[in-house]
Amino acid sequence: MALTAHSTIGDWLNDPTGGPLIRALFEQTGADPELLTPVLGLPLQQLVAMSQGQLPQSVVDDLVRAANGGEIPEADASDESEGWTEKPTTGRFAGKTVIVTGAASGIGKATASRIAREGGRVIASDIAADKLDALKAELPDADITTVAGDLTKQDAIDAVIAAAGDRIDALANVAGINDDFSPAGETTDAVWDRVIAINLTAPFKLMRAVLPIMEKAGRGSILNVSSEAGLRGNSSGNAYTASKHGIIGVTKSAAFMYGPKGIRVNSVAPGGVATGIPMPPNMSEYGSGRLAPFQQAIPTVATAEHLAASITFLLSDDAVNINGAVLTSDGGWSVQ
């Protein structure tokens, strides 16, 4: 079977032709090939997203050509036969208006895309206007309204609600940022304030804005993205860990308060995800060193589409009897 961009990284490493090519690439970049261990089951194409802009698409294309005598073979069903393939459910969100934050990239983009392809009207929010435009251009036949803005500002939240109109069936709070892995004794006000504002306060304010509309309708679904860091203390820094524990608390409180009103509120806790979200500058040396052995224990890294599958399930009517749940979509990391 020909090696393609859809072949898994593990297949490439195990191939007599592909293995040396991948190892040579890592030698050129100075990266440790051991870093590939959690991602062996992902397609080679995911290296582009995981590299956070350092590995262009052209490099993956060149690898595929080098493994196939200078040609890029056409993909066929066998390329994905051993992996997971996204299978949208036609009409699952038909007639529904869904707000998705962080919709310009990563998990948010994958979620917005899947909802739109399943018939939903998507209000796609992000601070990156150009990337929102790109999302809309990728799905020209979908019902997507883009709203660019900084959700730490009330006027941006107001703009999202105004774009949605009188009917809001669901809200996916996906937008989030990393911290600098600093422990509490090193965390600056700037890091704390920014991470809490984006990861916790903005999702809360969006919930506060949509809940009266959902109450009036007698129905609604809210999904807040937490993290493995919302379940443990050894997967990220102080501010990020606090924000993700906090969003679980907000989720459970709202689920209790609004469940009797027909509103479901749940959370997804991702583990390692190949989204390309950049790390901030000036990472804590102590925090990074302390966390490293635990982060290396991640059993597998997921794609944004894997997380979108979990998120859209909980947002949809398929999860009709699920309220106040925290779904660990982490490849089993949380049970280690």
N, C-alpha and C positions, 0 to 999 in steps of 0.2 A: 504494500500500500504506500502511495506517495506521501511524503511529508508535506503538510500545508500549514497555513496560519491557524487552521482549526484543529490540527493535531495537538495533543496535550504536550506540555513541557516534559513530562515523564517519558512520553514516546520519543520525543526528540533526543533526550539524553541517552535513552537506551538504544538508539539507532546507531549503527556503525558509521554512518555518514553524518547524521544530525548531531550526535553527541559531541564530536570534536568541534563542530561549528559553534555550538552554544558555549562550550567551555572556552573557546578562543575569544568569543565576544566578551565574556566576563573577565578574562585576562586583560584584554585591551582596556576595559573600563576600570580595572582595579577592584572590582567587586568580588565578594566571596561566593563561589558557586553554591555553598551550603545554604545561602539565603533562599535558594529555589525549593528547598525541601517542603515547605507548607503549600507550595503552589504547583506541585507536580501534576495534579489533576486538572489544571486550568489550561485552556488553549494558549498556544504561543502568542496569539494576538493580544492577550491580556498584558503582556510585558509593556506594551505602549502605555496603557493606563497606569500600570503600577510604577512606571519610571518617573511619574510626575513631570513629564515634559522632557526628560533627558534622553529618551529613546524614541526617535521619530519612526513613523510608519515605514519609511524607506529602508530602515535597517531590517525590519521583519521581512519586508519584501525581498531584500537582498539575500537573507538567510534561506528563504524558500527557493529562490532561484539557484543558489549555490548547492542546495540539496537535490535539485532536480535538473541538473545539466543546463542551467541557464534559463529555464522556463518556470512559469508559475502555473502549476496544474489546476484544472478546474476542480472546485470542491464538489464532492458527491456525498450521498447520505452516509457512507461508511466513515467519513471524517468525524462524524459526531455520534457514531453508533454506540460508543462506550461512555459518552458523557451526557450531561443534561442539556436539553434544548428547550428554550422558552416556548410554551404553547398557549398563546392568548385565548381566552374564552370569549367568543363572539357575543356581543350584547350584554356582557355582565354588568357594565356600568351605563347602559342605555338609559337616557332620560335623567341622569344624575349629574349634578354640578359638584365638582371636587376641587378643592384648593390644594395645591402641592407647593411647598416651599423648598428652596434649594434645587429648583427644577432645571437649572442650567447645566448641571453636570452630575456625574456620579449616581448615587442612589436616587436622588430626587429626579434627575432626568429620566432614569430607567422607569421610575414609578409613574411619572407624568406621561411618558410614552406609552406604557402599557395600558393605563386607564383610558387614554385617548383612543388607542387601537381597539379597546373593548367597548367603544361607543360612548364614553363619558365626555362631558364638557369639562375641560380642564382650565382652571385659573392658575397659570404657572408663574410663580414668584421667585425672584432671585435678584441679587445685586448686580449681576453681570448681564446688562441689556443685550450685548452682542451675541452672547451664547444662548439667551432666550430666543432671539431671532433665528438662530441656527436650528434650534429645536423645532420651531414652527415651520421652518423651511423643509426640514426632513420629513414632516408629516403634513403636506399641503392640504390633504383632504380631511384632516382631523379638526375638531372643534376646540381650538386652543386660544385662550386669551392671555397674553403676556403682560405682566406688571413688574417692571423693574423698580427696585428700591431697597433701602436699608431698613429691614424690619425691626431694628432697634429704635426706629423713629416712629412715632404714632401716626404721622401722615402717610407713611408707607403701608401700615396696617389698614388704615382707613381706605386707601386706594385699592387694596386687595378686596376688601369687603364690598366696596362700591362696584368693582368689576364683576363680582359674583352675582350681585343683585339680590332679589328677595328670596331666592331659594339656594340653600347650601346643604347638600346632602352629606358631604364628608370633608374632612380636613386631614391632610397628611403633613405633620410638622417634621420635615426631614432636614432642613438647613442646620448646619453645625460647623464648628471649627475645632481644631486641635489646640491643646495648650503646649507649653514648652517642657513638659515632663518634670516641672519643678515640684519639690516637696513643699509643705506648708511654710517652713521656715525661710524659703527662698522666693515664694510667689509674690510678685510685685502687684501693686494696685492695678496697674495697666492690664496685666494678663488676667487677673481675677475679674475685673470689671467687664472686659470685653468678652471673655468666655461665658460668664454668667448671663450677660446681656443677650448674646446670640443663641446660646444653647438652652437657656431656661426661661428668661424673662420674655423674650419674643414669642416663643411657643405658648406661654401662659396667656399673653395678651391676645393672641389670635384665638385661642380657645374662648377667652372671655368675650370676644367679639362675635363668634359664631354661635355660641350656646343659646342666646335668646332667640335666634332665628330657628335653630333646631327645636328648641322648646315649643315654639309656636306651631311648628309642623308636626310635633309629636314623634319625631324620629331623627336619627343622625348617627354618624360614626366618626370618631376621631382616633387618629393613630399618631402617637408620639414616638419618635426614634430615640431610644436610649443607646446603650452600648454595653459590651462586656464590662466596661468601667463602671456601669451602674450596678453591677452585681458583686464586684470585688474591688480590692484596693491596690492590686498589683498589675494593672494593665495600662495605666496612664498617670498623668500628673495630678496634683491636688485640685486645681480649678476644674479641669475636665471631669474628673471623678466626681466632684461635688455636683457639677451641673447635671450629670447623667443619673446619679442617685436621685437628685431633685426632681427630674422629669418623671421618674417612676413614681415618686410620691404624689406629684400633681396628677398623674394618670389615675392612680388608685383612688385618690380623693374624689376626682370628678366622676369616676365610674360608680362610686358609691352614691354620690349625691344625685346624679342624673340618670342612673339606670332605670329608676321607676318612671322616668319621663320619656322612655323609649330611645335614649341616647347611649350608645356603647362607646367606651373609651379604653383603648388598649395600647400596648407598647411593644415594639420589636427591639431586641438587644442584639445588634450585630457583633460578630467577632472581627477577624481580619477580613477586610474587603479591598479589592483592587480598584479603588476609585480615583487615585491620583490626587487626593486632597493634599495640598502642600503642608509641610511642617513649618512652624514659625522659626524665625532666626533665633540665635542665641539659646539653643537647647541647654537645659540644665545638665551639666556633666555628671553630677552625683545621681540625679534622678534617672538619667538615661542608663547609667551603669547599673543601678539597682533594678531597673525594670527589664533590662535586656534578657536575662535568662528566662524570665517568665513569658516574655513576648515571643521568644524563640520556641516556646512550647505550643504555639498555635498549631492545632492539628491540620488545618487547611485554610486557605484564603478563598473567599467567595468572590463572585462577580457582582456588579451592581444589579444585574438582572435576577440573580438569586434572591437578593434582598427585596427587590420589587415584587417578586412572587409572594414572599411572606407578607409584605405590607398590603398588597392589594387583596390578599385573602382576608385579612382582618378587617379591611375597610368594606369589603363586599358583603352582600346579604348571605353569602355562604357561611359567614361567621356569626350568624344570627343569635346564637346562644352563648357567645363569648363576650365577656365584659370584665374589665379590670385585670386582664391577663398580661403577663410579660413573656412574650415568645422569644426564647433564645435561638436566634438564627445565626449560629456560630460554629457549625461543624462539629459540635460536641466539646468545645473548649471549656464550657462552664461545668462539665462533669469531671474534669481532670483534677 
